[in-house]
Amino acid sequence: MKYLQKMLVLLSVVLLASTTAFAEVPSPKIPKGNAEQCVEPTQEMRVNHMEYILHQRDETVYKGVRTKQHSFKECINCHTVKDDAGKAVNFKDERHFCNSCHTYAAVKIDCFECHASTPTAKKDGKAHAGINSLIKMTAAESNNNE
């Protein structure tokens, strides 16, 4: 009887191990961007995108330097996902580029509390006049303190 119990335990362990070894780990469905390639290699962006976004933020807000390479706005423009009606989905939708990974990784997205999660129509620039003058003042103060 003990032999039979040991064999059943062993068989259970082998079956469990083989099932686990061959089971696929679920992964997020990551939509492809709209450009030929990203501004950085894909794996680099998956790991370090937040570093690029924060660096770009600091360059823009504190120094007044605006570039497109790691611009949050350009990321949103390139990685737009559209619904069946052809309208860009916002970050609350599970299909949204950012949401597809952040939900999977259980990481809260707070970027869109201030920033648009869908491409915005080009404006005449007047909407940002106040923030642009603030950026210039901050940059000037930063240069004076160096």
Order of alpha helices (4+ residues) and beta strands (2+ residues): alpha-alpha-alpha-alpha-alpha
